[in-house]
Every structure is written in C-alpha cells, then in structure tokens.
Amino acid sequence: MSKTHEIKAESRKDEGKGASRRLRRASYVPAVVYGGKLPPQSIQIEHNTILLAAKHEWFFSSVLDLNIDGSVQKVLVRDWQKHPYKQQMLHMDFLRIDENAAVRVSVPLHFLNQEKSPAGKTSGVVVSHNLTELEVSCLPKDLPEFVEVDLTDLKPGQIVHLSQIKLPKGVEIPALSLGADHDIAVVTANTVKEEAEEAPAAAEGEEKPAGDKK
C-alpha cells in the first residue's frame, strides 16, 4: 500500500495565458483539478512544492492528498508541462478519483538482486530491462508506489514475462486479460558471443609485388 502524500494548493479565479504568466513569475504553478462529480477547478501551487515532489517516483504514480484551501481531494497526476531546459514546471492537471473504484496507473519497476543472480555473475550475459514501468489496476488504497522484480534466480538465456511478476494483494495487470500475446518479456538474459576480429596483416616473409619496370 502506498503512503499518504499531501500537496498543498490554493484556489484561483484568474485564468488565461496572462494570469498563468503572472503566477509563474510569482513562483507558482497554475494547475487544474477535474473529474468525479465536481466541476473543474483552477488552482495554484507553490513551485518549490512541485519541484521537490517531482523528484520522487511517488509523485507521478501515487494517489495524492491535494489540500486545496484546507479541503482534501484524492487525485492522480494526469498531465504536466515542463520548461524545455529550465528546472520549471509550467502547468499541471490532476484527476479526482473515487476511492471505491479501481484505477489504472503506471508504476515504476524496481529490479532487485540482479548482480547476485547466475545471469548477473556470468561473463558474456547481457541482462536487459525491457520495461521500466508497469500499468496496474487496483483500488486506490491498494496502489503500490512501485513493483519489485526479484532477479535472484535469473539464469542465462531466461526470460521473465509479465505473468511471472509477483504483485501485491489486490493488484492486477490489465494487459494479461487481453490474452497470451500480451504476456510480454519484462527481463531477458541473453548470451552474447564475442567474435575476435583480427586485423589483416601481411604474412611474415611474404614477398611484396615488384614495381613496374620502365
């Protein structure tokens, strides 16, 4: 189960590009909360609050307690816009959720004990992580901040598929309900054959071709 993460925000009435620019100059991030049975609401959040939270995985994959003027709403981050090169968040969208309805969220994958595995200890074996995050479905209370993939027993030539990932209680992988074709490889341990390339060299004692005689 994920931890509780609270983000403090304030309601705002000014909208439009001009208002958003003024907010950014004042070190605030303009944002919108939508979904559920309530109308969309425009809010503003201190930029430092967003900047610090965005450094953590949980900010983008966990249910957040969005505290707007003292009133808390359960939300997920649904979209965000960052400055192309500055450490600046330009805009955010939050989606209200129903605590009694399942949500679909992409959560990070944490790969454990790879260096201790037979594959990790074998020379010439390349272990590839084909996925870095996983879409799961569950009730908000069961949403994990990440899913662990234990590679302790990974052997050379072995493949770890979606269906082999151990999930927390109450968590499912929606893709697996679509059929065997969607049981894709998450981790592969391939043996790479190294072929030595010998640089061409003239054999010792080989006669060089004589030049043309005039």
Solvent accessible surface area in square Angstrom, and as a share of the most:
residue,aa,sasa,rsa
1,M,169,0.75
2,S,21,0.14
3,K,151,0.64
4,T,103,0.60
5,H,27,0.12
6,E,86,0.38
7,I,5,0.03
8,K,138,0.58
9,A,8,0.06
10,E,73,0.33
11,S,52,0.34
12,R,33,0.12
13,K,194,0.82
14,D,91,0.47
15,E,120,0.54
16,G,48,0.46
17,K,165,0.70
18,G,27,0.26
19,A,5,0.04
20,S,14,0.09
21,R,129,0.47
22,R,132,0.48
23,L,26,0.13
24,R,65,0.24
25,R,178,0.65
26,A,60,0.47
27,S,70,0.45
28,Y,50,0.19
29,V,0,0.00
30,P,0,0.00
31,A,0,0.00
32,V,38,0.22
33,V,0,0.00
34,Y,77,0.29
35,G,22,0.21
36,G,66,0.63
37,K,207,0.88
38,L,101,0.50
39,P,98,0.62
40,P,97,0.61
41,Q,55,0.24
42,S,16,0.10
43,I,0,0.00
44,Q,29,0.13
45,I,1,0.00
46,E,92,0.41
47,H,25,0.11
48,N,104,0.53
49,T,44,0.26
50,I,0,0.00
51,L,49,0.24
52,L,112,0.56
53,A,7,0.05
54,A,26,0.20
55,K,145,0.62
56,H,94,0.42
57,E,85,0.38
58,W,47,0.16
59,F,0,0.00
60,F,65,0.27
61,S,3,0.02
62,S,0,0.00
63,V,18,0.10
64,L,0,0.00
65,D,16,0.08
66,L,0,0.00
67,N,25,0.13
68,I,7,0.03
69,D,95,0.49
70,G,64,0.61
71,S,66,0.43
72,V,76,0.44
73,Q,31,0.14
74,K,66,0.28
75,V,0,0.00
76,L,3,0.02
77,V,8,0.05
78,R,96,0.35
79,D,69,0.36
80,W,102,0.36
81,Q,101,0.45
82,K,117,0.50
83,H,40,0.18
84,P,117,0.74
85,Y,176,0.67
86,K,107,0.45
87,Q,137,0.61
88,Q,42,0.19
89,M,8,0.04
90,L,41,0.20
91,H,40,0.18
92,M,0,0.00
93,D,33,0.17
94,F,0,0.00
95,L,42,0.21
96,R,23,0.08
97,I,28,0.14
98,D,83,0.43
99,E,101,0.45
100,N,134,0.69
101,A,44,0.34
102,A,68,0.52
103,V,17,0.10
104,R,141,0.52
105,V,6,0.04
106,S,49,0.32
107,V,0,0.00
108,P,24,0.15
109,L,12,0.06
110,H,56,0.25
111,F,44,0.18
112,L,64,0.32
113,N,46,0.24
114,Q,52,0.23
115,E,120,0.54
116,K,122,0.52
117,S,0,0.00
118,P,58,0.36
119,A,1,0.01
120,G,36,0.35
121,K,150,0.63
122,T,60,0.35
123,S,110,0.71
124,G,27,0.26
125,V,23,0.13
126,V,77,0.44
127,V,25,0.15
128,S,39,0.25
129,H,74,0.33
130,N,74,0.38
131,L,46,0.23
132,T,101,0.59
133,E,96,0.43
134,L,7,0.03
135,E,77,0.35
136,V,0,0.00
137,S,22,0.14
138,C,6,0.04
139,L,62,0.31
140,P,9,0.06
141,K,119,0.50
142,D,26,0.14
143,L,0,0.00
144,P,8,0.05
145,E,31,0.14
146,F,75,0.31
147,V,3,0.01
148,E,90,0.40
149,V,6,0.04
150,D,94,0.49
151,L,3,0.01
152,T,55,0.32
153,D,104,0.54
154,L,4,0.02
155,K,111,0.47
156,P,58,0.37
157,G,56,0.54
158,Q,63,0.28
159,I,74,0.38
160,V,17,0.10
161,H,62,0.28
162,L,6,0.03
163,S,68,0.44
164,Q,97,0.43
165,I,15,0.08
166,K,181,0.77
167,L,54,0.27
168,P,52,0.33
169,K,193,0.82
170,G,48,0.46
171,V,11,0.06
172,E,118,0.53
173,I,11,0.06
174,P,13,0.08
175,A,32,0.25
176,L,62,0.31
177,S,96,0.62
178,L,119,0.59
179,G,36,0.34
180,A,93,0.72
181,D,136,0.70
182,H,78,0.35
183,D,38,0.19
184,I,81,0.41
185,A,29,0.23
186,V,0,0.00
187,V,0,0.00
188,T,18,0.10
189,A,0,0.00
190,N,82,0.42
191,T,88,0.51
192,V,73,0.42
193,K,178,0.76
194,E,153,0.68
195,E,148,0.66
196,A,101,0.78
197,E,167,0.75
198,E,159,0.71
199,A,87,0.68
200,P,136,0.86
201,A,93,0.72
202,A,91,0.70
203,A,68,0.53
204,E,180,0.81
205,G,75,0.72
206,E,107,0.48
207,E,154,0.69
208,K,181,0.77
209,P,130,0.81
210,A,95,0.74
211,G,64,0.61
212,D,148,0.77
213,K,189,0.80
214,K,249,1.05
